[in-house]
Amino acid sequence: MIVAKDGSGDFTTVQEALDAVPPNLKERIQITIKNGIYKEKLHVDKPMVSLLGESVEHTIVTFDDYALKTFPNGEPYHTFNSYSLFVGADNFSAERISFVNSAGKGEEVGQALAAYVDGDRAIFKQCRFIGHQDTLFTGPLPPFPIDRSTFGGPREGMPRKNVRQYYEDCYIEGDVDFIFGSATAVFHRCEIYTKNRLEGKSGVNGWITAASTTAESAFGYVFLQCRLTGNAPPNSVYLGRPWREYAKVAYLNCWLGEHIIAAGWHNWDKIGSETTTVFVEYNSSGPGAKTGGRVGWSHKLKDEQANEFNIITILCGEDGWKPA
């Protein structure tokens, strides 16, 4: 299937092509997307779908929903209705596509997801995820919300399952908690770019991760050979904080810019989480990689421990998945 805005393909919108995919596919189907700006809110609910863009710079899926927006009945969208891309099916992949939420800054619109990925064995290669607050959500949802009765969004009331995701040579941009959720996810050779939201003010510019890893998961977020860049002020960005108490985040062989705070990690004012989270680093470089000032409850991996943080061990599961 070919999607082209100028009418030269089978469809002019990506969602039309997704809707035409037969249900319960056993073999993979590829949807090729020609260059263009597709202002669409994509919903992927069929397995074995691959989206292949013509070029990551010019194949752009964008929408502008946000948490503070309201439905006709006055109910707010909240975080999980704000996505530009939702993936709720297994064995999804995307390559050379930019997924953008253009709603604006979190101080003005609240959370605004570029992508909500809640399928197992999801693969993204050479993709871009661009937003401000809460750019990329990797499902599943935690068991229950902290501040209200429901999460809302397309997964409300659905059974939770642990999912695995793989991001290779991707670019992820945001400011506050812009990679968050419960998945076991590997980010391999990705650029993680923190935007400056302080605009001349002092203080904390943001947190890169807000993991809600399940207690039974051996791994949460693992960043391998990534570059942490941005235009945030020096010493203003944390590597992560725990959205839930068993958060697990690891940075191995990464390059960390000067925007990374010396302490590295924040407990989100949850003292108890300091004994349950697993925040680790290994062999990283760059001005933000000086671990001498790290909080005492984070850890530096030893060589034998670091060997366990390889793509196959992290993601293989019981089915032997090898995304790379």
Secondary structure, DSSP 4 states (H G I P E B T S, - for coil): -EE-TTS-SSBSSHHHHHHHSPSS-SS-EEEEE-SEEEE--EEE-SSSEEEEES-TTTEEEEE---TT-B-TTS-B--GGG--SEEE-SSS-EEES-EEEE-S--HHHH----SEEE--TTEEEES-EEE-SSS-EEESPPPSS-SSSS---STTTTPPP---EEEEES-EEEESEEEEEES-EEEEES-EEEEPP-STT--S--EEEEEE---TT-S--EEEES-EEEESSPTT-EEEEEESSTT-EEEEES-EE-TTB-TT-B--TT-GGGGGT-EEEEES-BSGGG-GGGS-TTSEEPPHHHHTT-SHHHHH-TTTT----
